[in-house]
Amino acid sequence: MQTVFVNPERCIGCLQCEIACAVEHSTSRDLARAFHERPLPRKRVHVEPGPVATTAFPNKCRHCDPAPCQRVCPTGAISRDAVGDLVLIDPARCIGCAMCAVVCPFDVVTFHPLAGALAPDSLVAVKCDGCKERLDRGEVPACVESCKVDALVFGDLNELIAKGRLRESNAVLSAVGFSATEGPSGDPLAGWRAFGIARATVDDAAQDVWNRRRREAGRAGAQPGNGNDSKENNGAMREEGAS
């Protein structure tokens, strides 16, 4: 399944994805002219500030399957694209009842006038359409193309999740001093190799301590008087055993 995946820890809140999305859904597809159009082109991705300064989250439609919004739409304005598996809205059939917004678990459906609506000033549901036209041309979605920090990436869902899992594993290993953090394109076995080196180092250190204690014990047993004491102790133990 090809989709846009969010890496929230990378988002810096620059809003470039919002601007690129709005321009992509304008009539002119031109940054200088798009914001003079009527009705105004609307963004489909929403960057919200996080609870800590310099953090943000780019929220967008997940194109759920099954999609709650599609199930409750009374006019059939919401449908699923058979090719790209995208949940799409037909503004010509939307009556602005907001039932889709009520059931959306991610709060990504907004309402604005759009070209092609039943009336020029009618508010219709607006959400991410996955940049279907761009995908049909073999391009990535506009928000992904504009993101410079890989907070938004496009690809196969399982592959993107695997890369994120590898990145987080490397970060954990780096935090405990096993290896340096590598990007998703780095050696996938680097973490295991670093762990093996660390384990071997610990084992060697333990072996050195054990050998040193054996040598110290041997020197202590070779000191004068220790032999007689040992014989007396052994004799006492034998007498106790006999009794």
C-alpha positions in Angstrom: 0.0 0.0 0.0 1.5 3.3 -1.1 0.8 6.1 1.3 2.2 9.3 3.0 3.8 8.4 6.3 4.4 11.0 9.0 7.6 11.2 11.1 6.4 13.7 13.7 9.7 13.9 15.5 11.2 15.4 12.4 8.6 18.1 11.8 9.9 21.7 12.4 6.6 23.5 11.7 7.8 25.4 8.6 4.3 25.0 7.0 5.9 24.3 3.5 3.6 21.3 3.2 0.5 23.4 3.8 1.5 26.0 1.1 2.5 23.3 -1.4 -0.9 21.5 -0.8 -2.9 24.7 -1.3 -1.0 25.6 -4.5 -1.4 22.1 -5.9 -5.1 22.3 -5.5 -5.4 25.7 -7.0 -6.6 26.4 -10.6 -3.4 28.1 -11.7 -0.9 25.8 -9.8 1.2 28.9 -9.4 2.3 30.3 -6.0 2.0 33.9 -7.0 -1.5 33.6 -8.5 -3.1 30.9 -6.4 -4.0 33.1 -3.5 -5.8 35.6 -5.7 -8.2 33.0 -7.0 -11.9 32.8 -6.0 -12.7 30.6 -4.2 -9.4 30.4 -2.5 -7.5 27.1 -2.8 -7.5 25.2 0.5 -4.9 23.2 2.2 -5.5 19.5 3.0 -2.7 19.0 5.5 -2.8 20.7 8.8 0.4 21.4 10.8 -0.5 21.8 14.5 2.0 23.0 17.1 3.1 20.5 19.7 3.1 20.9 23.5 6.8 21.7 23.5 8.4 24.5 21.6 9.9 23.7 18.2 7.6 20.6 17.9 4.7 20.2 15.4 2.6 17.5 13.8 1.4 17.5 10.2 -2.1 16.0 10.4 -3.8 14.6 7.3 -6.3 12.1 6.1 -5.2 8.5 6.6 -7.6 7.1 3.9 -9.0 4.5 6.3 -10.2 1.2 5.1 -13.1 0.9 5.9 -13.5 4.7 6.0 -16.0 5.9 8.6 -16.7 9.1 6.6 -17.6 7.1 3.5 -20.0 4.9 5.4 -22.0 7.8 6.9 -22.1 10.1 3.9 -25.9 10.4 3.0 -25.4 11.5 -0.6 -22.5 9.2 -1.7 -20.2 12.1 -2.1 -17.3 10.1 -0.6 -16.0 7.2 -2.5 -12.8 5.1 -2.7 -10.6 5.1 -5.7 -10.1 1.6 -6.9 -6.6 2.3 -8.3 -4.8 4.3 -5.6 -7.0 3.1 -2.7 -7.7 6.8 -1.9 -10.8 8.2 -0.1 -12.1 11.0 -2.4 -14.9 13.6 -2.0 -17.0 14.8 -5.0 -17.8 18.5 -4.2 -20.8 18.4 -6.6 -22.5 15.8 -4.4 -21.5 17.2 -1.0 -24.3 19.0 1.0 -22.1 20.1 3.8 -23.9 18.1 6.5 -20.6 17.5 8.4 -21.4 13.9 9.2 -18.0 12.9 7.9 -16.3 15.4 10.2 -18.3 13.9 13.2 -17.0 10.4 12.7 -13.5 11.2 11.4 -11.1 9.9 14.1 -8.3 12.3 13.1 -10.3 15.6 12.7 -9.0 16.3 9.2 -12.2 17.2 7.4 -12.8 21.0 7.0 -15.5 22.9 5.1 -14.9 25.6 2.5 -16.4 26.8 -0.8 -14.8 25.0 -3.7 -15.1 25.1 -7.4 -17.5 22.5 -8.6 -19.8 22.7 -5.6 -23.6 22.8 -5.8 -23.5 26.6 -5.3 -20.7 29.1 -5.5 -20.8 29.8 -1.7 -21.7 26.3 -0.5 -19.5 24.9 2.1 -18.3 21.4 1.1 -16.1 18.9 2.8 -12.4 19.3 2.1 -9.7 16.8 2.9 -6.5 15.2 1.5 -7.1 13.4 -1.8 -3.6 11.9 -1.8 -2.7 14.1 -4.8 -4.3 11.6 -7.1 -3.4 13.6 -10.2 0.3 13.8 -9.2 0.3 10.0 -8.5 -1.2 9.4 -11.9 1.7 11.3 -13.4 4.2 9.2 -11.5 5.0 12.0 -9.0 5.0 12.0 -5.2 2.4 14.1 -3.3 3.0 17.8 -3.1 3.4 17.8 0.7 6.1 15.1 0.5 8.0 16.9 -2.3 8.1 20.2 -0.3 9.2 18.7 3.0 12.9 19.1 3.5 13.3 17.2 6.7 11.5 14.0 5.8 8.7 14.5 8.2 6.5 13.5 5.4 7.6 10.5 3.2 5.9 8.5 0.5 6.2 4.8 -0.2 5.0 1.4 0.7 3.6 1.5 4.3 5.4 -1.6 5.6 8.7 -0.5 4.2 8.4 3.0 5.7 7.5 1.5 9.1 10.5 -0.8 8.9 12.8 2.1 8.2 11.4 4.0 11.1 11.9 0.9 13.4 15.5 0.6 12.3 16.1 4.3 12.9 14.7 4.2 16.4 16.7 1.0 17.2 19.9 2.7 16.1 19.0 5.8 18.2 18.5 3.6 21.3 21.8 1.8 20.7 23.5 5.1 20.2 22.1 6.5 23.5 23.7 3.6 25.4 27.0 4.1 23.7 27.0 1.0 21.4 27.1 2.7 18.0 26.6 5.9 16.2 23.1 6.6 14.8 22.8 5.9 11.1 20.2 6.9 8.7 17.7 4.5 7.2 20.1 3.8 4.3 22.9 2.7 6.6 24.1 -0.8 7.4 21.0 -2.7 8.7 23.3 -4.9 10.8 25.3 -2.1 12.3 23.4 -2.3 15.6 23.9 -6.0 16.0 27.6 -5.7 15.2 28.0 -3.0 17.8 26.2 -5.1 20.3 28.5 -8.1 19.6 31.6 -5.9 20.0 30.3 -4.5 23.3 29.4 -8.1 24.6 32.9 -9.4 23.6 34.5 -6.4 25.5 32.6 -7.2 28.6 33.4 -10.9 28.4 37.1 -10.2 28.0 37.1 -7.9 31.0 35.4 -10.5 33.1 37.9 -13.1 32.0 40.8 -10.8 33.0 39.4 -10.3 36.5 38.9 -14.0 36.9 42.5 -14.8 35.8 43.9 -12.0 38.1 42.1 -13.4 41.1 43.4 -16.9 40.4 46.9 -15.6 40.2 46.5 -13.7 43.5 45.1 -16.8 45.1 48.0 -18.9 43.9 50.6 -16.4 45.3 48.8 -16.3 48.6 48.9 -20.1 48.9 52.6 -20.2 48.1 53.6 -18.0 51.0 55.6 -19.6 54.0 53.4 -21.0 56.7 50.4 -21.4 54.5 51.3 -25.0 53.8 51.5 -26.0 57.5 48.3 -24.3 58.2 46.7 -26.1 55.4 48.0 -29.5 56.6 46.7 -28.8 60.2 43.3 -27.7 58.8 43.1 -30.8 56.6 44.0 -33.0 59.6 41.4 -31.4 61.8 38.8 -31.9 59.1 39.8 -35.6 58.8 39.5 -36.1 62.6 36.1 -34.4 62.7 35.0 -36.7 59.9 36.2 -39.8 61.7 34.4 -38.8 64.9 
